[in-house]
Each structure stands twice: as C-alpha cells, then as structure tokens.
Amino acid sequence: MQRGLPILAMWVWILASSVCSGQGSSASHTVLVREIHFSGAPGGTQIALGEYTDFVVGHRMEEKEILKEAESAVGAFLRHRGFLKARVTPKVRPANTIGNSQDVVVLDVGMEIGNRYRVKGTTFAGLLPELEELDLKQACKLQEGDIADAEEAANCVTNLVAAFHHKGQDVKVMTQTTFDDTLLTVVFGFDIEK
C-alpha cells in the first residue's frame, strides 16, 4: 500500500500542473507592436493613418485589444472622410527580429475603402415642433454636397439631444442612412423620440 502512495502523489501533481498550465494559456497573450503597415489606403493618407494608430506602437497590449483598437481607429478615420462602407481587417504577424520573439509583432491593416459618399440631405422626424428650424440647422451642420462625415453625423445626434435637454426634455435620437450608390450620396435621417 505504501508503494502506491508515491505513484498517486505523482499523478495528483501531474494533474494539478496540467490544470494550472491550462489556466495560464487562457490568459490573453500580450505583444509589442514594432510597426504598422497599411494596404488599400486612400492616396496620400499614410501619415494621417499613422497618427490614428501610433498609440499601439511601442506599447505592450493584448493581441485581441490591438486588433479591436486598430479596426476602430482606422474605421473612424475612413468614415470621417466619407468612406462610410469601408471594411478594415487588421492582423498581427511576428516581426523579423533577432531571435524571432513571438512577443514582437507587426500590425498589418488591410482596407477595402469602397465609395466615398457626399451628403445629399438630412431629414428630421419625431418631436420636430418642439424645436425651431434654426435650432435644427445649428444642431446639425451637414450640408448638401459636403463629404459625408460620419463623425459630423454623430455630432448631430449629440447636439440634438443637448438642444432638447436644454428645453428640459430627455430624448433619444434614432439615425438612419439612405445610400444612393449610383450618385454616391447619402441622406442622414434623425428621428427624435422621448
């Protein structure tokens, strides 16, 4: 019976080690981004794209967080410039470093920018009688013919909510975009509801 105890103890130790190592592998993998490469970028935007993503270079972050942040930042950059249907696909790959450390990576950001849209118009629905037309125009500065800037459309929502809040009303603003892919235009619709 005594000989079985060391074998049992060894199996308990192996089992505990495998459980602990399994828990360690479920933790997120952190990497250091050495550089970023862009493909499919609109002409003349490499420097500006770098400014949107430089925050990930030289900092140790979780790989999944790097991918999420890069997609968000580059997507915002493109939508700000009228590429409202752009698709961004970031990937990390090991950097060519001495010793080939898996912790040092290059971030490759691929873009399918699609069409660049211009504003065809804006529409408002819902609680319109509660605001004057001048207030609506001041809240939403999207002008026909302008580049369709998604950031400016988001500002419209914020400004509309603030205008109603100033009048003592809490509202939510639902947005809708209607694309014309033939004319490369978009109508931004804002529905104001209590």
Residue, then its C-alpha position, 0 to 999 in steps of 0.5 A: m500500500q505504501r508503494g502506491l502512495p508515491i505513484l498517486a502523489m505523482w499523478v495528483w501533481i501531474l494533474a494539478s500542473s496540467v490544470c494550472s498550465g491550462q489556466g495560464s494559456s487562457a490568459s490573453h497573450t500580450v505583444l509589442v507592436r514594432e510597426i504598422h503597415f497599411s494596404g488599400a489606403p486612400g492616396g496620400t493618407q499614410i501619415a494621417l493613418g499613422e497618427y490614428t494608430d501610433f498609440v499601439v506602437g511601442h506599447r505592450m497590449e493584448e493581441k485581441e485589444i490591438l486588433k479591436e483598437a486598430e479596426s476602430a481607429v482606422g474605421a473612424f478615420l475612413r468614415h470621417r472622410g466619407f468612406l462610410k462602407a469601408r471594411v478594415t481587417p487588421k492582423v498581427r504577424p511576428a516581426n523579423t527580429i533577432g531571435n524571432s520573439q513571438d512577443v514582437v509583432v507587426l500590425d498589418v491593416g488591410m482596407e477595402i475603402g469602397n465609395r466615398y459618399r457626399v451628403k445629399g440631405t438630412t431629414f428630421a422626424g419625431l418631436l420636430p415642433e418642439l424645436e425651431e428650424l434654426d435650432l435644427k440647422q445649428a444642431c446639425k451642420l451637414q450640408e448638401g454636397d459636403i463629404a459625408d462625415a460620419e463623425e459630423a453625423a454623430n455630432c448631430v445626434t449629440n447636439l440634438v439631444a443637448a438642444f432638447h435637454h436644454k428645453g428640459q426634455d430627455v430624448k433619444v435620437m434614432t439615425q438612419t442612412t439612405f445610400d444612393d450608390t449610383l450618385l454616391t450620396v447619402v441622406f442622414g435621417f434623425d428621428i427624435e423620440k422621448 
